Amino acid sequence: MVLWLVNFILSLTILAVLFALMFKFFPDAKIKWRHVWIGALVTALLFEIGKFSLGLYFGKANPGTGYGAAGSVILILLWVSYSSMIVFYGAEFTRAYADMYSGKVPPTEIAKTEPAGKPN
């Protein structure tokens, strides 16, 4: 139990740091670090919960058996789909949280600010 808790906390911490770096430096917006850390912790927690639940699901239900030799590819696609949804949800949560507590997040100097769909 102690090793599981240490593994969970260490994994959560590493994931939170990686998500925080991603949410801070990838977008062309000036997001404050306190907003980034909240979003990164929520995303890392969701990722850990999903990792645990998908591990249970893959172990018990074995969703790849119906696909024969391509079953492992199906499992990889399921995992990639889930992970990308969590990352996008976490990024959107970070943006909404920053908007709610500090108003509109300003773009950086290099961000494109024209409305979408407008010809150049």
Contacts in CASP RR format, 6 or more apart in sequence:
PFRMAT RR
TARGET T0000
AUTHOR 0000-0000-0000
METHOD contacts of the structure
MODEL  1
MVLWLVNFILSLTILAVLFALMFKFFPDAKIKWRHVWIGALVTALLFEIG
KFSLGLYFGKANPGTGYGAAGSVILILLWVSYSSMIVFYGAEFTRAYADM
YSGKVPPTEIAKTEPAGKPN
8 48 0 8 1.000
11 48 0 8 1.000
12 41 0 8 1.000
12 44 0 8 1.000
12 45 0 8 1.000
12 48 0 8 1.000
13 44 0 8 1.000
15 40 0 8 1.000
15 43 0 8 1.000
15 44 0 8 1.000
15 47 0 8 1.000
15 48 0 8 1.000
16 37 0 8 1.000
16 40 0 8 1.000
16 41 0 8 1.000
16 43 0 8 1.000
16 44 0 8 1.000
17 40 0 8 1.000
19 39 0 8 1.000
19 40 0 8 1.000
19 43 0 8 1.000
19 44 0 8 1.000
19 47 0 8 1.000
19 87 0 8 1.000
19 90 0 8 1.000
20 33 0 8 1.000
20 36 0 8 1.000
20 37 0 8 1.000
20 39 0 8 1.000
20 40 0 8 1.000
22 87 0 8 1.000
23 31 0 8 1.000
23 36 0 8 1.000
23 39 0 8 1.000
23 40 0 8 1.000
23 43 0 8 1.000
23 90 0 8 1.000
23 91 0 8 1.000
23 94 0 8 1.000
24 31 0 8 1.000
24 33 0 8 1.000
24 36 0 8 1.000
27 91 0 8 1.000
27 95 0 8 1.000
28 107 0 8 1.000
28 108 0 8 1.000
28 110 0 8 1.000
28 111 0 8 1.000
28 112 0 8 1.000
29 95 0 8 1.000
29 105 0 8 1.000
29 106 0 8 1.000
29 107 0 8 1.000
29 108 0 8 1.000
29 111 0 8 1.000
30 105 0 8 1.000
30 106 0 8 1.000
30 107 0 8 1.000
30 108 0 8 1.000
31 94 0 8 1.000
31 95 0 8 1.000
31 98 0 8 1.000
31 105 0 8 1.000
32 98 0 8 1.000
32 102 0 8 1.000
35 94 0 8 1.000
35 97 0 8 1.000
35 98 0 8 1.000
35 101 0 8 1.000
35 102 0 8 1.000
36 94 0 8 1.000
38 94 0 8 1.000
38 97 0 8 1.000
39 90 0 8 1.000
39 93 0 8 1.000
39 94 0 8 1.000
39 97 0 8 1.000
40 94 0 8 1.000
42 90 0 8 1.000
42 93 0 8 1.000
43 86 0 8 1.000
43 87 0 8 1.000
43 89 0 8 1.000
43 90 0 8 1.000
43 91 0 8 1.000
43 93 0 8 1.000
43 94 0 8 1.000
46 86 0 8 1.000
46 89 0 8 1.000
46 90 0 8 1.000
47 83 0 8 1.000
47 86 0 8 1.000
50 82 0 8 1.000
50 86 0 8 1.000
54 78 0 8 1.000
54 79 0 8 1.000
54 82 0 8 1.000
57 63 0 8 1.000
58 75 0 8 1.000
63 74 0 8 1.000
63 75 0 8 1.000
63 78 0 8 1.000
64 71 0 8 1.000
64 72 0 8 1.000
64 74 0 8 1.000
64 75 0 8 1.000
65 71 0 8 1.000
67 73 0 8 1.000
67 74 0 8 1.000
95 105 0 8 1.000
98 105 0 8 1.000
99 105 0 8 1.000
107 113 0 8 1.000
114 120 0 8 1.000
END
